[in-house]
Amino acid sequence: MAISTDPCSFSSFSKCVTKHLNLTYHVDFDSHVIKAKVALTVEVLVDNFTSLTLDTKDLKVSKVTANGQAAKFTLGPKHSFMGTPLEITLPFDLSRGQHVIVEVTYETAPSASALQWLTPEQTAGKKHPYLFSQCQATHCRSMVPCQDTPAMKHTYYAQVSVPKELVAVMSAVRDGQEPDPQDSSRAIYRFRQPVSVSILYHFLSISPSNHPLSSIAGDRSLSNVIAHEISHSWTGNLVTNKTWEHFWLNEGHTVYLERMIGRSMESEQFRQFKAMGGWKDLQESVNTFGANNPLTNLVPNMNEVDPDDAFSSVPYEKGFALLYHLEELMGGPEVFMGFVKSYIQMFAYSSVTTEEWKKYLFTYFKNKVDILNKVDWNAWMHTPGMPPVKPQYDTTMADACIALCKRWVKTKEGDLGNFSEVDMKTLSTHQLIEFLSLLLQEDPLPLSHVKRMQEVYRLNALNNAEIRFRWLRLCVKSKWEDAVPMALKMATEQGRMKFTRPLFKEVYNFDKYREEAVRVFIAHRAAMHPVTSNLVAKDLKVDTGKST
């Protein structure tokens, strides 16, 4: 059954759909706003069509036209996280199948949640400002009035005016550049996106001409990051979840493909090892939310739920666990990859619900329907907590990590001299990460133990973000005061919410440094992305009304 509403959007796409956007941006670094026009080409799906609703958030709308004629518009009441509906009344009636070009002239707010403005002092070069956008999940509406739902896919054209010493980049093909005829100190960059894409991959970055985009390798080894993001080209970009209840279709499949790439590059044992680590990440998310929290459902109810608050490893790892379970039932990785490829081909360039995915699964494996009918679909999809089935992963690579973890947990203070740097010699980076993850699941180690661990393993000297993140959390949990400034430094020097939130929470839970955690957060929140800032503020019980 087709879904015609999205609980996270004001726009009802049962009446009309956006087919194309034509964007004109004037980026003002002095006032931290974008002065803009957007022309939406809208296809009508019903007869007697006279009005439409677009999503906005903190936008200052000054004018709306429909096919060049003035159109009446009103901004409805502001919702706590969904923003404000822009209600547009057309000066004429339209019938099913007709198109209308709706043009909105507007300005973004300095606090637009999709945008992060960095001053020159906050950049590596210290000379020029920097701007980038992050629209997922429902933040595109703070930079463009639109039907802000992943169900909506369309092409777009854009022209972006920026100071001439800066360069604009978008998730589109560059279509030339020229001096801005209105201002000789500025340049205009043009872009075209001929492929229909979801609004949540609407990306804008403006940086100095000699300043490359930030590395994507901040949170995992480079090969894993590349594998994950390349996989999103198929599951996420080409085939997209229709609404945020079905986010697992993006992330579960992407993690599955990422680990299949790891299998090809390394081994099946490596894939199993990464899957075991993912299961622990899932367990930590379930523990954080609470085992009965409906946000740990694979398909959660998103009515009056901010997608940012729902974000966790659940769609990634519970989704992967389901796909791996089905792989085992259906005949192994080669057999199941046949389904994944066919699913991508079947739903290419469209948005999908879980029911549509499941129906296609039963169609593809029509000779194994009796096996599929034995799967407890309700427990997997609509029940909170851990999955109903725990896969039996190959523990070959994990055994060394488990053994070393047990040694540290069981060792008495008088026997700490039995540890040495030799313990680390045979462990890969992935295994070291796993070792620290296992320790984080245990009760806090005595302070004497983490101090000895630093003596023999010299973990403070390692710059791998995944290792450092876990090591600092471990130290703070054990109440090693020396680790607190290092943990807060890592929390504020990089922008990954994945690292920033847990590090701040760990320090906040150390009673002696609770006020310090709040003080450092308040001092740095203006430099954080608005989404990260708001969620950390909730964790630290700081007034979220203080905008960044």
C-alpha positions as CSV (number, residue, x, y, z in Angstrom):
1,M,0.0,0.0,0.0
2,A,1.4,3.4,-1.0
3,I,2.3,5.8,1.8
4,S,1.0,9.3,1.2
5,T,2.0,11.0,4.5
6,D,5.2,11.3,6.5
7,P,4.8,11.9,10.3
8,C,8.0,14.0,10.1
9,S,6.7,16.3,7.3
10,F,3.9,18.8,7.0
11,S,3.7,18.3,3.2
12,S,1.2,15.7,2.0
13,F,2.6,14.1,-1.1
14,S,-0.7,12.4,-1.9
15,K,-1.8,15.6,-3.6
16,C,1.4,16.7,-5.4
17,V,5.0,15.8,-5.9
18,T,8.1,17.9,-6.6
19,K,9.8,17.0,-9.9
20,H,12.6,19.7,-10.1
21,L,14.1,22.5,-8.0
22,N,15.8,25.6,-9.5
23,L,17.8,27.2,-6.7
24,T,19.4,30.7,-6.5
25,Y,21.6,31.2,-3.5
26,H,23.4,34.3,-2.3
27,V,25.7,33.3,0.6
28,D,26.3,36.1,3.1
29,F,29.1,35.3,5.5
30,D,28.7,38.6,7.4
31,S,25.2,37.9,8.5
32,H,25.3,34.1,8.4
33,V,22.3,33.8,6.1
34,I,21.5,32.6,2.6
35,K,19.3,35.0,0.6
36,A,17.6,32.7,-1.9
37,K,14.9,31.9,-4.4
38,V,13.7,28.4,-5.2
39,A,11.4,27.5,-8.1
40,L,9.7,24.2,-7.5
41,T,8.2,22.3,-10.5
42,V,5.3,20.5,-9.0
43,E,3.2,17.7,-10.6
44,V,-0.4,17.6,-9.5
45,L,-1.9,14.2,-8.5
46,V,-5.5,15.2,-7.8
47,D,-8.3,17.2,-9.5
48,N,-9.4,20.6,-8.2
49,F,-6.0,21.3,-6.9
50,T,-5.8,24.8,-5.3
51,S,-3.3,24.7,-2.5
52,L,-0.1,23.0,-1.3
53,T,2.0,22.9,1.9
54,L,5.8,23.1,2.0
55,D,8.1,22.4,5.0
56,T,10.0,25.3,6.4
57,K,12.1,25.9,9.5
58,D,13.0,29.4,10.7
59,L,12.8,30.8,7.1
60,K,11.9,34.4,6.4
61,V,9.5,34.1,3.4
62,S,8.9,37.4,1.5
63,K,7.2,36.4,-1.7
64,V,5.5,33.5,-3.4
65,T,4.4,33.2,-7.1
66,A,2.7,30.4,-9.1
67,N,3.5,30.4,-12.8
68,G,4.6,34.0,-12.4
69,Q,1.4,35.2,-10.7
70,A,1.3,36.3,-7.1
71,A,0.1,33.6,-4.7
72,K,-1.2,34.0,-1.2
73,F,0.8,32.3,1.5
74,T,0.7,31.9,5.3
75,L,3.1,30.4,7.8
76,G,1.4,28.1,10.3
77,P,2.3,27.6,14.0
78,K,5.8,26.6,14.8
79,H,6.3,23.0,15.8
80,S,9.0,22.1,18.3
81,F,11.2,20.2,15.8
82,M,9.2,20.0,12.5
83,G,9.4,23.7,11.9
84,T,6.6,25.7,10.3
85,P,4.2,24.7,7.5
86,L,4.2,27.1,4.5
87,E,0.6,27.1,3.2
88,I,0.3,28.4,-0.4
89,T,-3.0,29.2,-2.1
90,L,-2.8,29.2,-5.9
91,P,-4.5,31.9,-8.0
92,F,-6.0,29.2,-10.2
93,D,-7.2,25.6,-10.2
94,L,-5.3,22.7,-11.6
95,S,-6.2,19.2,-12.6
96,R,-4.5,15.8,-12.1
97,G,-1.4,15.5,-14.3
98,Q,-0.8,19.3,-14.7
99,H,2.4,21.1,-13.5
100,V,2.9,24.4,-11.8
101,I,6.1,26.3,-11.0
102,V,5.9,27.7,-7.5
103,E,8.7,30.3,-6.7
104,V,9.5,31.2,-3.2
105,T,11.7,34.2,-2.2
106,Y,13.2,33.8,1.2
107,E,16.1,34.1,3.6
108,T,17.5,31.5,6.0
109,A,18.1,32.2,9.7
110,P,21.6,32.5,11.2
111,S,20.7,29.5,13.4
112,A,19.5,27.3,10.4
113,S,19.9,23.7,11.6
114,A,21.1,22.5,8.3
115,L,24.0,24.9,8.1
116,Q,27.3,25.3,10.0
117,W,29.1,28.5,9.6
118,L,32.8,28.5,10.7
119,T,34.7,31.7,11.2
120,P,38.3,32.0,9.8
121,E,39.7,31.3,13.3
122,Q,37.8,27.9,13.4
123,T,39.4,26.7,10.1
124,A,42.8,25.1,9.5
125,G,43.9,28.0,7.3
126,K,42.7,30.7,9.7
127,K,42.2,33.1,6.7
128,H,38.7,32.4,5.3
129,P,35.3,31.3,6.6
130,Y,33.8,27.9,5.8
131,L,30.2,26.7,5.4
132,F,28.7,23.3,4.9
133,S,25.2,21.8,5.0
134,Q,23.9,18.6,6.6
135,C,20.2,18.0,5.8
136,Q,19.5,14.6,7.2
137,A,17.1,13.9,8.7
138,T,14.7,16.9,8.5
139,H,16.9,19.9,8.3
140,C,16.7,20.7,4.6
141,R,13.6,22.7,5.4
142,S,15.8,25.2,7.2
143,M,17.6,26.1,4.0
144,V,15.0,25.4,1.3
145,P,11.1,25.5,1.5
146,C,10.3,22.0,0.2
147,Q,8.5,18.7,0.6
148,D,11.1,17.6,3.2
149,T,10.7,13.8,3.1
150,P,12.9,11.1,1.7
151,A,9.9,9.9,-0.3
152,M,10.5,12.9,-2.6
153,K,13.1,12.5,-5.3
154,H,13.8,15.2,-8.0
155,T,16.4,16.8,-10.2
156,Y,17.8,20.2,-9.4
157,Y,19.7,23.2,-10.9
158,A,21.5,25.7,-8.7
159,Q,23.5,28.9,-8.9
160,V,25.4,30.0,-5.9
161,S,27.0,33.4,-5.4
162,V,29.9,33.5,-3.0
163,P,32.9,35.8,-2.2
164,K,35.3,35.3,-5.1
165,E,38.1,33.9,-2.9
166,L,35.9,31.0,-2.0
167,V,34.7,27.9,-4.0
168,A,31.2,26.4,-3.9
169,V,30.6,22.6,-4.1
170,M,27.3,20.8,-4.3
171,S,26.1,17.2,-4.7
172,A,25.8,17.8,-8.4
173,V,27.8,18.3,-11.6
174,R,29.5,21.7,-11.9
175,D,28.0,23.6,-14.8
176,G,30.4,26.5,-15.0
177,Q,31.3,29.6,-13.1
178,E,31.5,33.4,-13.8
179,P,31.9,36.7,-12.0
180,D,28.7,37.8,-10.2
181,P,27.3,40.6,-12.5
182,Q,25.7,42.3,-9.4
183,D,29.0,42.4,-7.3
184,S,32.5,42.3,-8.7
185,S,33.8,40.9,-5.4
186,R,31.8,37.7,-5.8
187,A,31.6,34.7,-8.1
188,I,28.7,32.5,-9.2
189,Y,29.0,28.8,-9.4
190,R,26.4,26.7,-11.3
191,F,25.4,23.1,-10.7
192,R,23.1,20.6,-12.3
193,Q,21.8,17.3,-10.9
194,P,20.1,15.4,-13.7
195,V,19.4,12.3,-11.6
196,S,16.4,12.4,-9.3
197,V,17.8,12.4,-5.8
198,S,16.3,12.5,-2.3
199,I,16.1,16.0,-0.6
200,L,18.3,14.6,2.3
201,Y,21.4,14.4,0.0
202,H,21.1,18.1,-0.8
203,F,24.7,19.1,0.0
204,L,26.4,22.5,-0.1
205,S,30.0,23.3,0.9
206,I,31.7,26.6,0.6
207,S,35.4,26.8,1.4
208,P,38.7,28.5,0.3
209,S,39.9,27.4,-3.2
210,N,43.0,25.8,-1.6
211,H,41.1,24.2,1.3
212,P,40.1,20.6,0.6
213,L,36.9,19.1,2.0
214,S,37.3,17.4,5.4
215,S,38.5,13.8,5.4
216,I,35.8,11.3,5.8
217,A,38.1,8.9,7.7
218,G,37.5,10.3,11.1
219,D,35.5,7.5,12.7
220,R,36.7,4.2,11.2
221,S,39.6,2.9,9.2
222,L,39.6,4.5,5.7
223,S,38.7,1.3,3.9
224,N,35.6,0.8,6.1
225,V,34.4,4.4,5.6
226,I,34.9,4.2,1.9
227,A,33.1,0.9,1.7
228,H,30.2,2.3,3.7
229,E,29.8,5.5,1.7
230,I,30.2,3.7,-1.6
231,S,27.5,1.2,-0.5
232,H,25.2,4.2,0.2
233,S,25.4,4.9,-3.6
234,W,23.1,2.0,-4.0
235,T,21.2,1.6,-0.7
236,G,20.4,5.2,0.4
237,N,20.9,7.2,-2.7
238,L,19.7,5.0,-5.5
239,V,17.1,3.2,-3.3
240,T,15.9,5.3,-0.3
241,N,13.7,4.7,2.7
242,K,10.3,6.3,2.0
243,T,9.9,7.8,5.5
244,W,12.1,7.8,8.6
245,E,10.3,4.8,10.1
246,H,12.1,2.8,7.4
247,F,15.6,4.2,7.9
248,W,16.9,0.7,8.5
249,L,16.4,0.0,4.8
250,N,19.2,2.5,4.1
251,E,21.5,1.7,6.9
252,G,21.0,-2.1,7.4
253,H,21.6,-2.8,3.8
254,T,24.6,-0.4,3.6
255,V,26.3,-2.1,6.6
256,Y,25.6,-5.5,5.0
257,L,27.2,-4.3,1.7
258,E,30.1,-2.7,3.6
259,R,30.9,-6.0,5.4
260,M,30.6,-7.9,2.1
261,I,33.2,-5.6,0.7
262,G,35.3,-6.3,3.8
263,R,34.8,-10.0,3.1
264,S,36.2,-9.6,-0.4
265,M,39.1,-7.5,0.7
266,E,40.0,-9.4,3.9
267,S,38.2,-12.7,4.7
268,E,34.9,-14.2,5.9
269,Q,36.4,-14.3,9.4
270,F,37.0,-10.5,9.2
271,R,33.3,-10.0,8.2
272,Q,32.2,-12.2,11.1
273,F,34.5,-10.2,13.5
274,K,33.0,-6.9,12.4
275,A,29.5,-8.3,12.8
276,M,30.3,-9.3,16.4
277,G,31.5,-5.7,17.1
278,G,28.2,-4.4,15.5
279,W,26.2,-6.6,17.8
280,K,27.9,-5.0,20.8
281,D,27.2,-1.5,19.4
282,L,23.5,-2.6,19.1
283,Q,23.5,-3.8,22.7
284,E,24.9,-0.5,23.9
285,S,22.2,1.4,22.1
286,V,19.5,-0.8,23.5
287,N,21.0,-0.3,27.0
288,T,21.1,3.4,26.5
289,F,17.5,3.7,25.3
290,G,16.1,1.0,27.5
291,A,15.1,-2.5,26.4
292,N,11.4,-1.6,26.3
293,N,11.9,1.7,24.5
294,P,9.9,1.7,21.2
295,L,12.8,3.6,19.5
296,T,14.7,0.3,19.6
297,N,12.2,-1.2,17.2
298,L,13.6,-1.8,13.8
299,V,10.6,0.0,12.4
300,P,9.7,2.6,15.1
301,N,6.6,4.8,15.2
302,M,7.8,8.3,14.4
303,N,4.7,10.2,15.3
304,E,5.8,13.3,17.3
305,V,9.4,11.9,17.4
306,D,12.3,14.0,16.3
307,P,14.4,11.7,14.0
308,D,17.5,13.2,15.6
309,D,16.4,11.9,19.0
310,A,15.8,8.4,17.5
311,F,19.2,8.2,15.8
312,S,21.3,5.3,17.1
313,S,23.0,2.1,15.9
314,V,19.7,0.3,15.9
315,P,18.8,0.7,12.2
316,Y,22.4,-0.1,11.3
317,E,23.0,-3.2,13.4
318,K,19.5,-4.6,14.0
319,G,19.0,-4.2,10.3
320,F,22.3,-6.0,9.5
321,A,21.4,-8.7,12.0
322,L,18.1,-9.4,10.2
323,L,19.8,-9.5,6.8
324,Y,22.5,-11.8,8.1
325,H,19.8,-14.1,9.6
326,L,18.0,-14.2,6.3
327,E,21.3,-14.9,4.5
328,E,21.7,-18.0,6.7
329,L,18.2,-19.1,6.1
330,M,18.2,-18.6,2.4
331,G,21.5,-20.3,1.6
332,G,24.5,-18.2,2.3
333,P,26.1,-14.9,1.2
334,E,26.3,-15.6,-2.5
335,V,22.6,-16.5,-2.6
336,F,21.5,-13.6,-0.5
337,M,23.6,-11.1,-2.5
338,G,21.6,-12.1,-5.5
339,F,18.5,-10.8,-3.7
340,V,20.2,-7.6,-2.6
341,K,21.3,-6.8,-6.2
342,S,17.9,-7.6,-7.5
343,Y,16.2,-5.5,-4.8
344,I,18.4,-2.5,-5.8
345,Q,17.6,-3.0,-9.5
346,M,13.9,-3.3,-8.8
347,F,13.6,-0.2,-6.7
348,A,16.3,2.0,-8.4
349,Y,15.5,5.8,-8.3
350,S,12.6,5.3,-5.9
351,S,11.8,5.3,-2.2
352,V,10.7,2.2,-0.4
353,T,8.8,1.0,2.7
354,T,9.6,-2.1,4.8
355,E,6.4,-3.7,3.5
356,E,7.4,-3.2,-0.1
357,W,10.9,-4.7,0.7
358,K,9.3,-7.7,2.5
359,K,6.9,-8.3,-0.4
360,Y,9.8,-8.3,-2.9
361,L,11.8,-10.6,-0.6
362,F,8.9,-13.2,-0.7
363,T,8.6,-12.8,-4.4
364,Y,12.3,-13.3,-5.1
365,F,12.5,-16.3,-2.8
366,K,9.2,-17.7,-4.0
367,N,10.5,-21.3,-3.6
368,K,11.4,-20.7,0.0
369,V,8.3,-19.0,1.3
370,D,7.7,-21.8,3.8
371,I,11.1,-20.8,5.5
372,L,10.3,-17.1,5.4
373,N,7.0,-17.7,7.0
374,K,8.7,-19.1,10.0
375,V,10.6,-15.9,10.6
376,D,9.1,-13.9,13.6
377,W,8.6,-10.7,11.6
378,N,6.8,-8.9,14.4
379,A,9.6,-9.6,16.8
380,W,12.2,-8.4,14.3
381,M,10.3,-5.3,13.1
382,H,8.0,-4.0,15.8
383,T,9.3,-5.3,19.1
384,P,11.8,-3.3,21.2
385,G,15.1,-4.6,22.5
386,M,17.6,-7.0,21.0
387,P,16.7,-9.2,18.0
388,P,14.8,-12.4,18.6
389,V,17.7,-14.4,17.2
390,K,21.4,-14.0,18.0
391,P,23.6,-15.1,15.1
392,Q,26.4,-17.5,15.9
393,Y,29.4,-15.6,14.5
394,D,32.8,-17.0,14.0
395,T,34.9,-16.0,17.0
396,T,38.4,-16.7,15.6
397,M,39.5,-13.1,15.4
398,A,37.6,-12.1,18.6
399,D,39.0,-14.8,20.8
400,A,42.3,-13.0,21.4
401,C,40.4,-9.8,22.3
402,I,38.1,-11.7,24.7
403,A,41.0,-13.4,26.4
404,L,43.0,-10.2,26.9
405,C,39.8,-8.4,28.2
406,K,39.2,-11.3,30.7
407,R,42.8,-11.0,31.9
408,W,42.5,-7.3,32.7
409,V,39.1,-7.8,34.4
410,K,40.2,-10.7,36.6
411,T,43.8,-9.5,37.5
412,K,44.4,-8.3,41.0
413,E,46.4,-5.2,41.6
414,G,49.5,-7.1,42.8
415,D,49.6,-9.0,39.5
416,L,49.6,-6.0,37.1
417,G,53.3,-6.6,36.4
418,N,52.3,-9.6,34.2
419,F,51.1,-7.3,31.4
420,S,53.6,-5.9,28.8
421,E,53.7,-4.4,25.4
422,V,53.9,-7.9,24.0
423,D,50.2,-8.3,24.6
424,M,49.5,-5.9,21.7
425,K,52.0,-7.4,19.2
426,T,49.6,-9.8,17.5
427,L,46.5,-7.6,17.7
428,S,45.4,-5.7,14.6
429,T,43.9,-2.2,14.8
430,H,40.4,-3.7,14.5
431,Q,41.1,-6.2,17.3
432,L,42.5,-3.4,19.6
433,I,39.2,-1.5,19.0
434,E,37.3,-4.6,19.9
435,F,39.4,-5.2,23.1
436,L,38.5,-1.7,24.3
437,S,34.9,-2.1,23.4
438,L,34.7,-5.3,25.4
439,L,36.2,-3.5,28.4
440,L,33.6,-0.7,28.1
441,Q,30.9,-3.4,28.6
442,E,32.4,-4.5,31.9
443,D,32.2,-2.7,35.2
444,P,34.8,0.2,35.4
445,L,38.3,-1.1,35.9
446,P,40.2,0.0,39.0
447,L,42.2,3.2,38.5
448,S,45.4,1.2,39.0
449,H,44.6,-1.0,36.0
450,V,44.0,1.8,33.5
451,K,47.2,3.5,34.7
452,R,49.1,0.3,34.1
453,M,47.5,-0.2,30.7
454,Q,48.8,3.2,29.7
455,E,52.3,2.3,31.0
456,V,52.6,-0.8,28.9
457,Y,50.4,-0.1,25.8
458,R,51.0,3.7,25.5
459,L,47.4,4.3,24.3
460,N,47.5,8.0,24.8
461,A,50.0,8.2,21.9
462,L,47.6,6.6,19.4
463,N,45.7,9.0,17.1
464,N,43.2,6.5,15.6
465,A,39.9,8.2,16.5
466,E,38.1,4.9,17.2
467,I,40.8,3.7,19.6
468,R,41.2,7.1,21.3
469,F,37.5,7.5,21.7
470,R,37.1,4.1,23.5
471,W,40.3,4.5,25.5
472,L,39.4,7.9,26.9
473,R,35.9,6.7,27.8
474,L,37.4,3.8,29.6
475,C,39.7,6.1,31.6
476,V,37.0,8.5,32.5
477,K,34.7,5.6,33.6
478,S,37.6,4.5,35.9
479,K,37.7,8.1,37.3
480,W,41.2,8.9,36.0
481,E,41.3,12.6,36.4
482,D,44.1,13.1,33.9
483,A,41.9,11.8,31.1
484,V,39.1,14.3,31.7
485,P,40.8,17.2,29.8
486,M,41.8,14.8,27.0
487,A,38.3,13.5,26.7
488,L,36.8,17.1,26.6
489,K,39.5,18.1,24.0
490,M,38.5,15.2,21.7
491,A,34.8,16.0,22.2
492,T,35.3,19.6,21.1
493,E,38.1,19.3,18.5
494,Q,36.2,17.1,16.0
495,G,32.6,17.4,14.9
496,R,31.4,13.7,14.9
497,M,28.3,13.4,17.0
498,K,29.2,9.7,17.4
499,F,32.3,10.7,19.4
500,T,31.2,14.0,20.9
501,R,28.0,12.9,22.7
502,P,29.4,9.8,24.5
503,L,32.5,11.6,25.6
504,F,30.6,14.5,27.1
505,K,28.2,12.1,28.7
506,E,31.0,10.1,30.2
507,V,32.6,13.2,31.8
508,Y,29.1,14.4,32.9
509,N,28.7,11.1,34.8
510,F,31.9,11.7,36.6
511,D,30.4,13.7,39.5
512,K,33.5,15.7,40.3
513,Y,33.6,17.0,36.7
514,R,29.9,17.4,35.9
515,E,30.1,21.2,36.1
516,E,33.3,21.2,34.0
517,A,31.6,19.1,31.3
518,V,28.7,21.7,31.1
519,R,31.2,24.7,31.2
520,V,33.3,23.3,28.3
521,F,30.1,22.5,26.3
522,I,28.7,26.0,26.7
523,A,32.0,27.5,25.7
524,H,32.2,25.4,22.5
525,R,28.6,24.9,21.5
526,A,28.6,27.8,19.1
527,A,31.3,26.0,17.0
528,M,29.3,22.8,16.9
529,H,26.8,21.7,14.3
530,P,23.3,22.7,15.5
531,V,22.1,19.1,15.6
532,T,25.1,18.0,17.7
533,S,24.8,21.0,19.9
534,N,21.1,20.4,20.7
535,L,21.5,16.7,21.4
536,V,24.5,17.2,23.7
537,A,22.6,20.0,25.5
538,K,19.8,17.5,26.2
539,D,22.3,14.9,27.5
540,L,23.9,17.5,29.8
541,K,20.5,19.0,30.8
542,V,21.5,22.4,29.5
543,D,18.7,24.7,28.2
544,T,18.3,23.9,24.5
545,G,16.6,27.3,24.0
546,K,20.1,28.8,23.9
547,S,20.6,28.7,20.1
548,T,24.0,28.2,18.6
